[in-house]
Amino acid sequence: MHSKTSKLFTDSLYPYYYRAERTPELDDITVTTFVSQQGFDDLIRLAEAWQGPVSAVLHVPTETLDDKDPRIVNILATYNDLYKRNAILKQNVDIHLLAGPVSINNVTILPRPTNFHFNIARFFARSEFVLFLDQDTWPTQRARKILRKHKEILLQNDILVLPTFVFTELSTSHTSNDFPRSIEELTKLAKRKYMGLKDSGWSLNKGPTSYENWLKKKVYNVSDYEMHYQPNFVVRRGRELPWCTERFDNFENSKAACLLQMYISGSELWVIPEAFLIEYHYNRHSYLLKPIESKWEVHRMYTKFFREACIHYAKILDSMGEWNTPKANHVKQQCARIITNWGLGIIDGLTADSITVL
């Protein structure tokens, strides 16, 4: 499937281990997600909230690839029972089984979502469009219907960003049953500071998604993109957009890197204010919510990836004769310092400031 993916993973991949009974319409939007043995209830809750196609990767960590491993047998028995009892799972959820090690270096830790899992879920989705959704984040009832109205943006290989709102510490009296169902309800909660627009790495209501622009209730472009930006977003499933780099073990870094690739390859980011998501931390101590990352990976490795991505997509746009088109604007803006200081022999004479390639 991907030439650089380790066979430790692909040799133990079983696509459509559970195949949904309902075939989605081609222009539908499939939620791509990750599920572990601790996430059975979450998967049911997501399927009920979305009421549409879901492509989920179930990662069962084992030290062997033996399908008689007790851990695999017990987990699959649980899922078999869930499928028998829950009609929404049988109708809409494809589950792709991934057995074997979590990583090459450590086969004992619990798995957590990475771009490798989301590439699998995206690859085997059965609709034209896919939604990259964070853990503990739930769509509102009308989100899928609203998103499908904007498929012309997706067909241009652009990206739809869904604003994600989170409960604040002031909202301790609120529960999952108190999710706002309309923009009006959400706005009231935001004014009382019970909720806020969340962009990871920024204060509430202060990130690139722009709470002020969202209040205008019109589709708008993300004008303050930054390389660490990682919203929930919808894209085309196929290869028109880059596959996500699989080098990171943390979905927080992975998702930002994935969006960076798409952005500097020429895709625009559009925010859809009518549809929104709600993040709800039912377990604030979950290992999925606060994964520990080394400073080396967060800073040095991601910076190295950023440099590589800049040169890679600059060369692609140049080779396709698109360096002088608007499609190259993002790589010029984001990568000006990288391109101009990379040195001779890579892209000799290519600069972000120039309009021509020497």
The 8 nearest C-alpha neighbors of each residue, nearest first, counted from 0:
[[1, 2, 4, 9, 122, 119, 3, 118],
 [2, 0, 4, 3, 5, 9, 242, 118],
 [1, 3, 4, 0, 5, 6, 9, 245],
 [4, 2, 1, 5, 6, 0, 245, 244],
 [3, 5, 1, 2, 6, 9, 8, 245],
 [4, 6, 7, 8, 3, 9, 2, 10],
 [7, 5, 9, 8, 10, 4, 11, 3],
 [8, 6, 5, 10, 9, 11, 99, 100],
 [9, 7, 6, 11, 10, 5, 12, 99],
 [8, 10, 6, 12, 11, 7, 5, 4],
 [11, 9, 6, 8, 12, 7, 64, 13],
 [10, 12, 98, 9, 8, 97, 99, 64],
 [11, 13, 97, 9, 10, 96, 14, 8],
 [12, 14, 96, 95, 16, 97, 15, 11],
 [15, 13, 95, 16, 12, 96, 94, 123],
 [16, 14, 95, 18, 17, 94, 93, 13],
 [15, 17, 95, 14, 13, 94, 96, 18],
 [16, 18, 15, 94, 93, 19, 95, 92],
 [17, 19, 93, 15, 16, 20, 94, 92],
 [20, 18, 91, 92, 90, 93, 89, 21],
 [19, 21, 90, 89, 18, 22, 91, 92],
 [20, 22, 90, 19, 91, 23, 89, 52],
 [21, 23, 20, 24, 19, 125, 91, 52],
 [24, 22, 21, 126, 52, 25, 27, 125],
 [23, 25, 27, 26, 126, 22, 125, 127],
 [24, 26, 126, 127, 27, 23, 125, 128],
 [27, 25, 127, 24, 126, 28, 128, 147],
 [26, 28, 24, 25, 126, 128, 23, 127],
 [29, 27, 128, 129, 126, 30, 130, 26],
 [30, 28, 129, 52, 53, 130, 31, 126],
 [29, 31, 53, 130, 129, 54, 32, 52],
 [32, 30, 54, 120, 131, 130, 55, 121],
 [31, 33, 55, 30, 54, 56, 132, 117],
 [34, 32, 56, 55, 112, 57, 116, 35],
 [33, 35, 57, 38, 56, 55, 32, 58],
 [36, 34, 38, 37, 57, 58, 59, 33],
 [35, 37, 38, 39, 74, 34, 59, 57],
 [38, 36, 35, 39, 34, 40, 41, 74],
 [39, 37, 41, 35, 34, 36, 40, 42],
 [40, 38, 42, 41, 37, 36, 43, 34],
 [39, 41, 43, 42, 38, 44, 37, 45],
 [42, 40, 44, 38, 39, 43, 45, 135],
 [41, 43, 45, 39, 44, 40, 46, 38],
 [44, 42, 46, 40, 45, 41, 47, 39],
 [43, 45, 41, 47, 42, 46, 48, 40],
 [46, 44, 42, 48, 43, 47, 49, 41],
 [47, 45, 43, 49, 48, 44, 50, 42],
 [46, 48, 44, 45, 50, 49, 43, 87],
 [47, 49, 45, 46, 50, 44, 138, 140],
 [48, 50, 46, 51, 47, 45, 138, 140],
 [51, 49, 47, 48, 46, 52, 91, 87],
 [50, 52, 49, 91, 53, 29, 46, 28],
 [53, 51, 91, 29, 92, 23, 30, 54],
 [52, 54, 30, 92, 29, 91, 31, 93],
 [55, 53, 31, 93, 120, 124, 30, 92],
 [54, 56, 32, 94, 33, 120, 31, 93],
 [55, 57, 95, 33, 94, 34, 96, 120],
 [56, 58, 34, 96, 35, 97, 95, 33],
 [59, 57, 97, 35, 98, 56, 60, 96],
 [58, 60, 98, 97, 61, 57, 71, 99],
 [61, 59, 99, 100, 98, 101, 58, 110],
 [60, 62, 99, 63, 100, 59, 98, 106],
 [61, 63, 99, 100, 106, 60, 64, 107],
 [64, 62, 61, 65, 99, 68, 100, 98],
 [65, 63, 99, 66, 11, 98, 62, 61],
 [66, 64, 67, 63, 68, 61, 71, 99],
 [65, 67, 68, 64, 71, 72, 69, 63],
 [68, 66, 65, 69, 72, 71, 70, 64],
 [67, 69, 66, 71, 70, 65, 72, 63],
 [70, 68, 72, 71, 73, 67, 66, 74],
 [71, 69, 73, 72, 68, 74, 61, 59],
 [72, 70, 74, 69, 68, 73, 75, 59],
 [71, 73, 69, 75, 70, 74, 76, 68],
 [74, 72, 76, 70, 71, 75, 69, 77],
 [75, 73, 77, 71, 76, 72, 70, 78],
 [76, 74, 78, 77, 72, 73, 79, 71],
 [75, 77, 79, 73, 74, 78, 72, 80],
 [78, 76, 74, 80, 75, 79, 81, 73],
 [79, 77, 81, 75, 80, 76, 82, 74],
 [80, 78, 76, 82, 81, 77, 75, 83],
 [79, 81, 83, 77, 78, 82, 76, 84],
 [82, 80, 78, 84, 79, 83, 85, 77],
 [83, 81, 79, 85, 80, 84, 89, 88],
 [82, 84, 80, 81, 85, 79, 86, 89],
 [83, 85, 81, 82, 80, 86, 79, 88],
 [86, 84, 82, 87, 88, 81, 83, 89],
 [85, 87, 89, 88, 90, 84, 82, 83],
 [86, 88, 90, 89, 85, 91, 46, 47],
 [89, 87, 92, 86, 90, 91, 85, 82],
 [90, 88, 86, 19, 87, 82, 20, 91],
 [89, 91, 20, 21, 19, 87, 88, 86],
 [90, 92, 52, 19, 88, 51, 21, 89],
 [93, 91, 53, 19, 88, 52, 54, 89],
 [94, 92, 18, 54, 19, 17, 15, 55],
 [95, 93, 55, 17, 15, 56, 16, 54],
 [96, 94, 14, 56, 15, 16, 13, 57],
 [95, 97, 13, 57, 12, 16, 56, 58],
 [96, 98, 12, 58, 11, 57, 59, 13],
 [99, 97, 59, 11, 60, 58, 61, 96],
 [98, 100, 61, 60, 64, 62, 63, 11],
 [101, 99, 106, 60, 102, 61, 62, 103],
 [100, 102, 106, 110, 60, 99, 105, 108],
 [103, 101, 100, 105, 104, 106, 248, 110],
 [102, 104, 105, 100, 106, 101, 7, 5],
 [105, 103, 102, 106, 101, 100, 107, 108],
 [104, 106, 102, 107, 103, 108, 101, 100],
 [105, 107, 100, 101, 102, 108, 62, 104],
 [106, 108, 105, 109, 60, 101, 100, 61],
 [109, 107, 106, 110, 105, 101, 60, 102],
 [108, 110, 111, 107, 60, 101, 35, 106],
 [111, 109, 101, 108, 58, 60, 112, 35],
 [110, 112, 113, 287, 109, 249, 250, 35],
 [113, 111, 250, 33, 116, 110, 114, 249],
 [114, 112, 250, 115, 116, 249, 248, 253],
 [113, 115, 117, 245, 116, 253, 118, 243],
 [114, 116, 118, 245, 113, 117, 119, 243],
 [117, 115, 119, 114, 113, 118, 112, 56],
 [116, 118, 114, 120, 119, 115, 121, 31],
 [117, 119, 121, 115, 116, 120, 114, 122],
 [118, 120, 122, 116, 117, 121, 123, 115],
 [119, 121, 117, 54, 31, 123, 118, 122],
 [120, 122, 118, 124, 119, 123, 117, 31],
 [123, 121, 119, 120, 124, 118, 236, 237],
 [122, 124, 120, 121, 125, 119, 54, 14],
 [125, 123, 121, 54, 122, 126, 120, 29],
 [124, 126, 123, 23, 127, 25, 29, 22],
 [127, 125, 25, 27, 128, 124, 26, 28],
 [126, 128, 26, 25, 236, 235, 27, 28],
 [127, 129, 235, 28, 236, 126, 234, 29],
 [130, 128, 29, 28, 233, 234, 236, 30],
 [129, 131, 233, 30, 232, 31, 132, 29],
 [132, 130, 232, 31, 231, 233, 129, 30],
 [131, 133, 231, 130, 32, 134, 31, 30],
 [134, 132, 136, 135, 231, 131, 32, 278],
 [133, 135, 136, 132, 287, 288, 32, 278],
 [136, 134, 278, 279, 280, 133, 137, 281],
 [137, 135, 278, 134, 277, 133, 279, 276],
 [136, 138, 277, 276, 278, 45, 139, 135],
 [139, 137, 276, 142, 49, 48, 277, 140],
 [138, 140, 142, 141, 276, 180, 137, 275],
 [141, 139, 142, 48, 138, 49, 180, 143],
 [140, 142, 144, 143, 139, 145, 274, 138],
 [143, 141, 274, 145, 139, 144, 140, 146],
 [144, 142, 146, 145, 141, 147, 49, 28],
 [143, 145, 147, 141, 142, 146, 148, 140],
 [146, 144, 142, 148, 147, 143, 141, 274],
 [147, 145, 143, 148, 149, 144, 142, 274],
 [146, 148, 149, 144, 150, 145, 143, 27],
 [147, 149, 146, 145, 150, 144, 151, 143],
 [150, 148, 147, 151, 146, 152, 153, 145],
 [149, 151, 153, 152, 147, 148, 154, 146],
 [152, 150, 154, 153, 149, 155, 148, 147],
 [153, 151, 150, 155, 154, 157, 149, 156],
 [152, 154, 150, 157, 156, 155, 151, 158],
 [155, 153, 151, 156, 152, 150, 235, 157],
 [154, 156, 153, 152, 157, 151, 266, 150],
 [157, 155, 153, 154, 266, 235, 158, 240],
 [156, 158, 266, 267, 153, 155, 152, 268],
 [159, 157, 268, 234, 233, 267, 153, 269],
 [158, 160, 269, 233, 232, 270, 268, 161],
 [161, 159, 232, 270, 269, 231, 271, 162],
 [160, 162, 275, 231, 232, 271, 270, 163],
 [163, 161, 275, 276, 160, 164, 196, 208],
 [162, 164, 276, 277, 197, 196, 275, 161],
 [165, 163, 196, 277, 195, 197, 278, 276],
 [164, 166, 278, 194, 195, 277, 197, 279],
 [165, 167, 194, 193, 170, 195, 168, 279],
 [168, 166, 169, 193, 194, 170, 165, 192],
 [167, 169, 170, 171, 166, 193, 194, 192],
 [170, 168, 167, 193, 171, 192, 166, 172],
 [169, 171, 193, 172, 168, 173, 167, 166],
 [172, 170, 173, 169, 168, 167, 174, 166],
 [171, 173, 170, 174, 169, 177, 168, 193],
 [174, 172, 171, 170, 177, 175, 176, 166],
 [175, 173, 176, 177, 172, 178, 171, 170],
 [174, 176, 177, 178, 173, 279, 281, 280],
 [177, 175, 174, 178, 173, 179, 180, 279],
 [176, 178, 175, 174, 173, 179, 180, 172],
 [179, 177, 176, 175, 180, 277, 174, 139],
 [180, 178, 184, 185, 181, 177, 182, 139],
 [181, 179, 178, 139, 184, 182, 140, 185],
 [182, 180, 184, 183, 179, 185, 273, 186],
 [181, 183, 185, 184, 186, 273, 180, 179],
 [182, 184, 186, 181, 185, 187, 179, 180],
 [185, 183, 187, 181, 179, 182, 186, 188],
 [184, 186, 182, 188, 179, 183, 187, 189],
 [187, 185, 189, 183, 188, 184, 182, 190],
 [188, 186, 190, 184, 185, 189, 183, 191],
 [187, 189, 193, 191, 185, 186, 190, 194],
 [188, 190, 194, 192, 186, 191, 187, 195],
 [191, 189, 187, 192, 188, 186, 193, 194],
 [190, 192, 188, 189, 193, 187, 194, 186],
 [193, 191, 189, 190, 194, 188, 195, 167],
 [192, 194, 170, 188, 167, 191, 169, 189],
 [195, 193, 166, 189, 192, 167, 165, 188],
 [196, 194, 164, 203, 189, 165, 204, 197],
 [195, 197, 164, 204, 203, 163, 210, 165],
 [196, 198, 203, 164, 163, 195, 199, 165],
 [197, 199, 206, 201, 200, 230, 196, 203],
 [198, 200, 201, 197, 229, 228, 230, 206],
 [201, 199, 198, 202, 227, 206, 228, 197],
 [200, 202, 206, 199, 198, 205, 203, 197],
 [203, 201, 205, 204, 206, 200, 197, 198],
 [202, 204, 197, 195, 196, 205, 201, 198],
 [203, 205, 196, 210, 195, 206, 202, 197],
 [206, 204, 202, 203, 201, 209, 210, 207],
 [207, 205, 201, 198, 208, 209, 204, 202],
 [208, 206, 209, 223, 224, 221, 205, 222],
 [207, 209, 206, 221, 210, 162, 198, 270],
 [210, 208, 207, 211, 212, 206, 213, 205],
 [209, 211, 213, 204, 212, 214, 196, 208],
 [212, 210, 214, 209, 213, 215, 204, 205],
 [213, 211, 214, 215, 209, 210, 219, 216],
 [212, 214, 210, 215, 211, 272, 216, 209],
 [213, 215, 216, 211, 212, 210, 272, 217],
 [216, 214, 213, 212, 217, 211, 272, 218],
 [217, 215, 214, 272, 213, 273, 218, 212],
 [218, 216, 215, 219, 272, 213, 271, 212],
 [219, 217, 271, 270, 272, 269, 216, 220],
 [220, 218, 270, 269, 217, 221, 271, 212],
 [219, 221, 269, 268, 222, 270, 218, 267],
 [222, 220, 268, 223, 269, 224, 208, 207],
 [221, 223, 224, 220, 207, 268, 208, 219],
 [224, 222, 207, 221, 225, 208, 206, 209],
 [223, 225, 222, 207, 221, 228, 226, 227],
 [226, 224, 228, 227, 223, 207, 333, 259],
 [225, 227, 228, 259, 255, 224, 256, 333],
 [228, 226, 255, 225, 229, 256, 252, 200],
 [227, 229, 225, 226, 255, 230, 224, 198],
 [230, 228, 255, 254, 227, 231, 258, 199],
 [231, 229, 232, 228, 198, 160, 161, 162],
 [230, 232, 132, 161, 131, 160, 133, 229],
 [231, 233, 160, 159, 131, 130, 161, 230],
 [232, 234, 130, 159, 129, 158, 131, 160],
 [235, 233, 158, 128, 129, 153, 236, 130],
 [236, 234, 128, 237, 127, 153, 129, 156],
 [235, 237, 128, 127, 129, 121, 234, 238],
 [238, 236, 239, 235, 240, 127, 122, 128],
 [237, 239, 240, 241, 236, 242, 235, 122],
 [240, 238, 237, 241, 156, 235, 236, 242],
 [239, 241, 238, 261, 242, 237, 156, 235],
 [242, 240, 261, 238, 243, 260, 239, 264],
 [243, 241, 244, 240, 118, 238, 257, 260],
 [242, 244, 257, 114, 241, 245, 118, 260],
 [243, 245, 246, 257, 242, 114, 256, 253],
 [246, 244, 114, 115, 247, 243, 253, 113],
 [245, 247, 244, 248, 253, 114, 115, 113],
 [248, 246, 253, 249, 245, 252, 113, 250],
 [249, 247, 113, 250, 246, 253, 245, 252],
 [248, 250, 251, 247, 252, 113, 253, 112],
 [251, 249, 253, 113, 252, 254, 112, 114],
 [250, 252, 249, 253, 254, 255, 229, 113],
 [253, 251, 255, 250, 254, 249, 256, 247],
 [254, 252, 250, 256, 251, 255, 247, 114],
 [253, 255, 257, 256, 251, 252, 250, 229],
 [254, 256, 229, 258, 227, 252, 257, 253],
 [257, 255, 259, 253, 254, 258, 252, 260],
 [258, 256, 243, 254, 260, 255, 259, 253],
 [257, 259, 261, 255, 260, 256, 262, 254],
 [260, 258, 256, 262, 257, 261, 255, 263],
 [261, 259, 257, 258, 262, 263, 264, 256],
 [260, 262, 258, 264, 259, 263, 266, 241],
 [261, 263, 266, 259, 264, 265, 260, 258],
 [264, 262, 330, 329, 265, 260, 261, 259],
 [263, 265, 261, 262, 312, 260, 266, 330],
 [264, 266, 326, 263, 262, 327, 329, 267],
 [267, 265, 157, 262, 261, 156, 264, 158],
 [266, 268, 157, 158, 269, 262, 265, 220],
 [269, 267, 158, 221, 220, 159, 157, 160],
 [268, 270, 220, 159, 219, 160, 158, 221],
 [271, 269, 160, 219, 218, 159, 272, 161],
 [270, 272, 218, 273, 161, 274, 160, 269],
 [271, 273, 274, 216, 213, 270, 217, 218],
 [274, 272, 271, 275, 216, 145, 182, 142],
 [275, 273, 142, 272, 271, 145, 161, 141],
 [274, 276, 162, 161, 163, 142, 273, 139],
 [277, 275, 163, 138, 137, 139, 164, 162],
 [276, 278, 164, 137, 136, 163, 165, 279],
 [279, 277, 136, 165, 135, 164, 137, 280],
 [278, 280, 135, 281, 136, 277, 165, 166],
 [281, 279, 282, 283, 135, 278, 288, 136],
 [280, 282, 279, 283, 135, 175, 285, 174],
 [283, 281, 280, 284, 285, 288, 279, 135],
 [282, 284, 280, 285, 281, 288, 289, 286],
 [285, 283, 282, 286, 288, 289, 287, 280],
 [284, 286, 287, 288, 282, 283, 289, 280],
 [287, 285, 288, 289, 290, 284, 291, 111],
 [288, 286, 285, 289, 290, 111, 134, 112],
 [287, 289, 285, 286, 290, 283, 284, 134],
 [288, 290, 286, 287, 291, 285, 284, 283],
 [291, 289, 286, 287, 288, 292, 249, 111],
 [290, 292, 289, 293, 249, 286, 294, 287],
 [293, 291, 290, 294, 297, 296, 249, 295],
 [292, 294, 295, 296, 297, 291, 298, 299],
 [295, 293, 297, 296, 298, 292, 299, 300],
 [294, 296, 299, 293, 298, 297, 300, 292],
 [297, 295, 300, 293, 294, 298, 299, 301],
 [296, 298, 294, 295, 301, 300, 299, 293],
 [297, 299, 301, 295, 296, 300, 302, 294],
 [300, 298, 302, 295, 301, 296, 303, 297],
 [299, 301, 296, 303, 302, 298, 304, 297],
 [300, 302, 304, 303, 298, 299, 297, 305],
 [303, 301, 305, 299, 304, 300, 298, 306],
 [302, 304, 300, 306, 301, 305, 299, 307],
 [303, 305, 301, 307, 302, 306, 308, 300],
 [306, 304, 302, 308, 303, 307, 301, 309],
 [307, 305, 309, 303, 304, 308, 337, 302],
 [306, 308, 304, 310, 309, 305, 311, 303],
 [309, 307, 311, 305, 306, 310, 304, 312],
 [310, 308, 306, 307, 311, 312, 334, 313],
 [309, 311, 313, 307, 308, 312, 314, 306],
 [312, 310, 308, 314, 309, 313, 307, 315],
 [311, 313, 315, 314, 309, 310, 264, 316],
 [312, 314, 310, 316, 315, 311, 309, 317],
 [313, 315, 317, 312, 311, 316, 318, 310],
 [316, 314, 312, 318, 317, 313, 319, 311],
 [317, 315, 321, 319, 313, 322, 314, 318],
 [316, 318, 322, 314, 320, 315, 319, 321],
 [317, 319, 315, 320, 316, 314, 321, 322],
 [320, 318, 316, 317, 321, 315, 322, 314],
 [319, 321, 317, 318, 322, 316, 323, 324],
 [320, 322, 316, 324, 323, 319, 317, 327],
 [323, 321, 317, 327, 316, 324, 320, 326],
 [322, 324, 321, 354, 355, 327, 325, 320],
 [323, 325, 321, 326, 322, 327, 328, 320],
 [326, 324, 328, 327, 323, 265, 321, 322],
 [325, 327, 265, 324, 328, 321, 329, 264],
 [328, 326, 325, 322, 329, 330, 324, 265],
 [329, 327, 331, 325, 326, 330, 332, 265],
 [328, 330, 263, 332, 331, 327, 333, 265],
 [329, 331, 263, 333, 334, 332, 327, 328],
 [332, 330, 351, 328, 329, 335, 334, 333],
 [333, 331, 329, 330, 334, 335, 328, 351],
 [334, 332, 330, 331, 329, 335, 263, 309],
 [333, 335, 337, 330, 331, 336, 309, 332],
 [334, 336, 351, 331, 338, 337, 332, 333],
 [337, 335, 339, 338, 334, 340, 351, 333],
 [338, 336, 334, 340, 335, 339, 341, 306],
 [337, 339, 341, 335, 340, 336, 350, 334],
 [338, 340, 350, 336, 337, 341, 335, 351],
 [341, 339, 337, 342, 338, 336, 335, 350],
 [342, 340, 338, 337, 339, 343, 345, 346],
 [341, 343, 340, 344, 345, 347, 339, 346],
 [344, 342, 347, 345, 346, 341, 348, 340],
 [343, 345, 347, 346, 342, 341, 348, 349],
 [346, 344, 343, 347, 342, 341, 310, 314],
 [347, 345, 349, 344, 348, 343, 314, 310],
 [346, 348, 343, 344, 349, 345, 342, 357],
 [347, 349, 357, 346, 350, 356, 343, 339],
 [348, 350, 356, 346, 347, 357, 351, 338],
 [351, 349, 339, 352, 353, 338, 348, 335],
 [350, 352, 331, 335, 353, 338, 339, 349],
 [353, 351, 350, 354, 335, 331, 339, 349],
 [354, 352, 350, 355, 351, 356, 349, 357],
 [353, 355, 323, 352, 356, 351, 322, 350],
 [356, 354, 353, 357, 323, 322, 349, 350],
 [355, 357, 349, 348, 354, 353, 350, 317],
 [356, 348, 355, 349, 347, 350, 353, 346]]
